[in-house]
């Protein structure tokens, strides 16, 4: 069995993905940094990590999961992957009656079809390790739906369902499959939300504070550390008590 620790982080150019890459690098992982449109951010992160951790390897890889065949193209660029962290995605704030068929197809491909196809292609390699990991960054809205984000809630719920099913199917091969379901996390995406709406949301959260990308990354580190290897098929809530 191989003991190398090489992770693929989908969405490495985003706020949560970037934090995950940094935490994994600190723990000694080599990392494939996936991006779609964030080439500059991914390259800056790659250069920073390579300088800070010269004994590890950091490689930028591009793929647009809204396009058919993206997972196959990306898989052909990868080798020796022991952990897959799915942190990519796109939001969609629309009423269902305003949501187009193109919107539906794009969200499905980016959040569900593409990542699942990629996991399928990489699963044989994951079984080469005594323990390996698949982690989806889901959402609070995958646990309890959000009005105005019906399609986003639906695809996040599909991610959670995949985690539960694939955890059972892949357990015999030593693959641990879990998800993290964050609530409000301080990322660039939330910078656009008006202050009055932000105040109202904070009043709904028992801890009355937002989460940080680093806190999502800390859970990823825990799940890939070997200290959580008896855990599989779980959806870990990280939401300050917003949904229990």
VEXRODREN-136173 format. One record per residue (C-alpha): residue number from 1; x, y, z. Coordinates in steps of 0.05 Angstrom, whole numbers. Example, Ala and Ser with C-alpha at 12.3 -4.5 7.8 and 13.67 -1.06 7.14 Angstrom:
# residues 2
pos 1; xx 246; yy -90; zz 156
pos 2; xx 273; yy -21; zz 143
//
This chain:
# residues 244
pos 1; xx 0; yy 0; zz 0
pos 2; xx 25; yy 70; zz -17
pos 3; xx 34; yy 120; zz 40
pos 4; xx 41; yy 184; zz -2
pos 5; xx -6; yy 241; zz 17
pos 6; xx -29; yy 279; zz -44
pos 7; xx -96; yy 315; zz -44
pos 8; xx -139; yy 345; zz -98
pos 9; xx -177; yy 408; zz -77
pos 10; xx -232; yy 428; zz -125
pos 11; xx -245; yy 503; zz -121
pos 12; xx -176; yy 520; zz -93
pos 13; xx -182; yy 592; zz -118
pos 14; xx -243; yy 606; zz -74
pos 15; xx -241; yy 628; zz -2
pos 16; xx -257; yy 561; zz 30
pos 17; xx -215; yy 522; zz -21
pos 18; xx -155; yy 567; zz -9
pos 19; xx -159; yy 556; zz 66
pos 20; xx -164; yy 481; zz 57
pos 21; xx -102; yy 481; zz 13
pos 22; xx -62; yy 521; zz 64
pos 23; xx -83; yy 476; zz 122
pos 24; xx -68; yy 412; zz 83
pos 25; xx 0; yy 438; zz 62
pos 26; xx 16; yy 454; zz 134
pos 27; xx -1; yy 382; zz 152
pos 28; xx 48; yy 356; zz 100
pos 29; xx 3; yy 342; zz 41
pos 30; xx 21; yy 356; zz -31
pos 31; xx -38; yy 388; zz -66
pos 32; xx -69; yy 394; zz -135
pos 33; xx -100; yy 464; zz -137
pos 34; xx -161; yy 462; zz -182
pos 35; xx -192; yy 526; zz -210
pos 36; xx -240; yy 545; zz -265
pos 37; xx -236; yy 621; zz -277
pos 38; xx -190; yy 637; zz -219
pos 39; xx -123; yy 624; zz -252
pos 40; xx -88; yy 684; zz -222
pos 41; xx -110; yy 668; zz -151
pos 42; xx -91; yy 595; zz -160
pos 43; xx -22; yy 612; zz -186
pos 44; xx -10; yy 661; zz -129
pos 45; xx -30; yy 608; zz -79
pos 46; xx 14; yy 556; zz -113
pos 47; xx 75; yy 601; zz -111
pos 48; xx 63; yy 618; zz -38
pos 49; xx 55; yy 546; zz -17
pos 50; xx 115; yy 522; zz -58
pos 51; xx 159; yy 574; zz -24
pos 52; xx 133; yy 558; zz 46
pos 53; xx 134; yy 482; zz 38
pos 54; xx 191; yy 465; zz -10
pos 55; xx 189; yy 390; zz 6
pos 56; xx 117; yy 383; zz -20
pos 57; xx 89; yy 391; zz -90
pos 58; xx 35; yy 440; zz -111
pos 59; xx 5; yy 437; zz -181
pos 60; xx -49; yy 480; zz -212
pos 61; xx -101; yy 445; zz -255
pos 62; xx -159; yy 476; zz -293
pos 63; xx -227; yy 447; zz -307
pos 64; xx -296; yy 477; zz -321
pos 65; xx -346; yy 430; zz -290
pos 66; xx -404; yy 464; zz -325
pos 67; xx -378; yy 431; zz -389
pos 68; xx -390; yy 359; zz -407
pos 69; xx -326; yy 317; zz -403
pos 70; xx -290; yy 363; zz -354
pos 71; xx -282; yy 308; zz -302
pos 72; xx -250; yy 260; zz -352
pos 73; xx -202; yy 314; zz -376
pos 74; xx -182; yy 332; zz -305
pos 75; xx -173; yy 260; zz -283
pos 76; xx -123; yy 249; zz -339
pos 77; xx -78; yy 303; zz -308
pos 78; xx -77; yy 271; zz -238
pos 79; xx -38; yy 215; zz -205
pos 80; xx -31; yy 185; zz -135
pos 81; xx -90; yy 222; zz -106
pos 82; xx -106; yy 200; zz -35
pos 83; xx -157; yy 253; zz -17
pos 84; xx -210; yy 289; zz -58
pos 85; xx -240; yy 352; zz -29
pos 86; xx -299; yy 381; zz -68
pos 87; xx -301; yy 455; zz -50
pos 88; xx -320; yy 484; zz -118
pos 89; xx -388; yy 509; zz -137
pos 90; xx -432; yy 568; zz -156
pos 91; xx -490; yy 601; zz -122
pos 92; xx -558; yy 616; zz -153
pos 93; xx -606; yy 662; zz -118
pos 94; xx -670; yy 658; zz -158
pos 95; xx -742; yy 638; zz -147
pos 96; xx -758; yy 571; zz -177
pos 97; xx -805; yy 604; zz -227
pos 98; xx -747; yy 647; zz -252
pos 99; xx -697; yy 589; zz -257
pos 100; xx -683; yy 568; zz -328
pos 101; xx -667; yy 498; zz -354
pos 102; xx -597; yy 523; zz -369
pos 103; xx -590; yy 545; zz -296
pos 104; xx -612; yy 477; zz -273
pos 105; xx -565; yy 439; zz -318
pos 106; xx -505; yy 483; zz -301
pos 107; xx -515; yy 476; zz -225
pos 108; xx -525; yy 401; zz -232
pos 109; xx -461; yy 392; zz -271
pos 110; xx -418; yy 436; zz -227
pos 111; xx -442; yy 410; zz -159
pos 112; xx -462; yy 339; zz -173
pos 113; xx -449; yy 307; zz -240
pos 114; xx -377; yy 332; zz -250
pos 115; xx -350; yy 319; zz -180
pos 116; xx -384; yy 251; zz -176
pos 117; xx -357; yy 230; zz -244
pos 118; xx -288; yy 252; zz -221
pos 119; xx -293; yy 211; zz -157
pos 120; xx -314; yy 151; zz -199
pos 121; xx -253; yy 159; zz -244
pos 122; xx -206; yy 166; zz -184
pos 123; xx -237; yy 113; zz -140
pos 124; xx -192; yy 56; zz -163
pos 125; xx -131; yy 97; zz -144
pos 126; xx -162; yy 115; zz -77
pos 127; xx -168; yy 42; zz -60
pos 128; xx -92; yy 35; zz -67
pos 129; xx -85; yy 66; zz 2
pos 130; xx -100; yy 35; zz 69
pos 131; xx -144; yy 96; zz 82
pos 132; xx -165; yy 150; zz 33
pos 133; xx -215; yy 206; zz 35
pos 134; xx -271; yy 239; zz -4
pos 135; xx -299; yy 303; zz 27
pos 136; xx -354; yy 346; zz -1
pos 137; xx -364; yy 417; zz 23
pos 138; xx -439; yy 417; zz 23
pos 139; xx -484; yy 469; zz 54
pos 140; xx -533; yy 483; zz 110
pos 141; xx -583; yy 490; zz 53
pos 142; xx -571; yy 417; zz 34
pos 143; xx -598; yy 399; zz 103
pos 144; xx -655; yy 449; zz 106
pos 145; xx -677; yy 483; zz 42
pos 146; xx -674; yy 558; zz 29
pos 147; xx -729; yy 598; zz -5
pos 148; xx -699; yy 636; zz -63
pos 149; xx -645; yy 584; zz -70
pos 150; xx -686; yy 523; zz -87
pos 151; xx -640; yy 495; zz -140
pos 152; xx -577; yy 509; zz -99
pos 153; xx -610; yy 473; zz -40
pos 154; xx -628; yy 415; zz -85
pos 155; xx -558; yy 403; zz -112
pos 156; xx -528; yy 409; zz -43
pos 157; xx -578; yy 359; zz -18
pos 158; xx -557; yy 313; zz -75
pos 159; xx -485; yy 319; zz -52
pos 160; xx -505; yy 298; zz 18
pos 161; xx -544; yy 239; zz -9
pos 162; xx -484; yy 217; zz -51
pos 163; xx -439; yy 219; zz 9
pos 164; xx -484; yy 173; zz 49
pos 165; xx -492; yy 123; zz -9
pos 166; xx -420; yy 123; zz -34
pos 167; xx -394; yy 116; zz 38
pos 168; xx -429; yy 48; zz 41
pos 169; xx -406; yy 27; zz -28
pos 170; xx -333; yy 46; zz -20
pos 171; xx -320; yy 27; zz 53
pos 172; xx -294; yy -42; zz 34
pos 173; xx -237; yy -7; zz -3
pos 174; xx -217; yy 36; zz 56
pos 175; xx -247; yy 101; zz 27
pos 176; xx -278; yy 147; zz 78
pos 177; xx -332; yy 192; zz 50
pos 178; xx -359; yy 250; zz 90
pos 179; xx -386; yy 321; zz 80
pos 180; xx -383; yy 387; zz 117
pos 181; xx -445; yy 430; zz 115
pos 182; xx -425; yy 502; zz 131
pos 183; xx -474; yy 556; zz 148
pos 184; xx -454; yy 630; zz 140
pos 185; xx -379; yy 631; zz 125
pos 186; xx -342; yy 697; zz 115
pos 187; xx -321; yy 691; zz 42
pos 188; xx -317; yy 740; zz -16
pos 189; xx -385; yy 713; zz -39
pos 190; xx -419; yy 741; zz 23
pos 191; xx -385; yy 809; zz 16
pos 192; xx -441; yy 829; zz -33
pos 193; xx -497; yy 818; zz 17
pos 194; xx -525; yy 884; zz 44
pos 195; xx -508; yy 900; zz 117
pos 196; xx -581; yy 902; zz 139
pos 197; xx -592; yy 831; zz 113
pos 198; xx -527; yy 808; zz 147
pos 199; xx -551; yy 836; zz 214
pos 200; xx -617; yy 798; zz 208
pos 201; xx -581; yy 733; zz 193
pos 202; xx -533; yy 741; zz 252
pos 203; xx -594; yy 748; zz 297
pos 204; xx -617; yy 679; zz 274
pos 205; xx -551; yy 645; zz 291
pos 206; xx -547; yy 625; zz 365
pos 207; xx -472; yy 641; zz 368
pos 208; xx -488; yy 708; zz 333
pos 209; xx -423; yy 706; zz 293
pos 210; xx -404; yy 681; zz 223
pos 211; xx -358; yy 623; zz 211
pos 212; xx -288; yy 629; zz 181
pos 213; xx -260; yy 591; zz 120
pos 214; xx -205; yy 567; zz 166
pos 215; xx -256; yy 531; zz 210
pos 216; xx -281; yy 492; zz 150
pos 217; xx -209; yy 475; zz 133
pos 218; xx -197; yy 452; zz 205
pos 219; xx -252; yy 400; zz 197
pos 220; xx -222; yy 377; zz 131
pos 221; xx -155; yy 368; zz 166
pos 222; xx -189; yy 328; zz 221
pos 223; xx -224; yy 282; zz 171
pos 224; xx -159; yy 269; zz 133
pos 225; xx -114; yy 263; zz 194
pos 226; xx -127; yy 190; zz 210
pos 227; xx -160; yy 210; zz 275
pos 228; xx -230; yy 204; zz 244
pos 229; xx -221; yy 140; zz 205
pos 230; xx -280; yy 105; zz 239
pos 231; xx -325; yy 160; zz 212
pos 232; xx -356; yy 154; zz 143
pos 233; xx -422; yy 175; zz 112
pos 234; xx -430; yy 234; zz 159
pos 235; xx -453; yy 305; zz 144
pos 236; xx -418; yy 350; zz 195
pos 237; xx -456; yy 414; zz 211
pos 238; xx -414; yy 477; zz 219
pos 239; xx -464; yy 533; zz 228
pos 240; xx -460; yy 564; zz 297
pos 241; xx -525; yy 530; zz 317
pos 242; xx -564; yy 561; zz 260
pos 243; xx -593; yy 493; zz 241
pos 244; xx -589; yy 434; zz 290
//
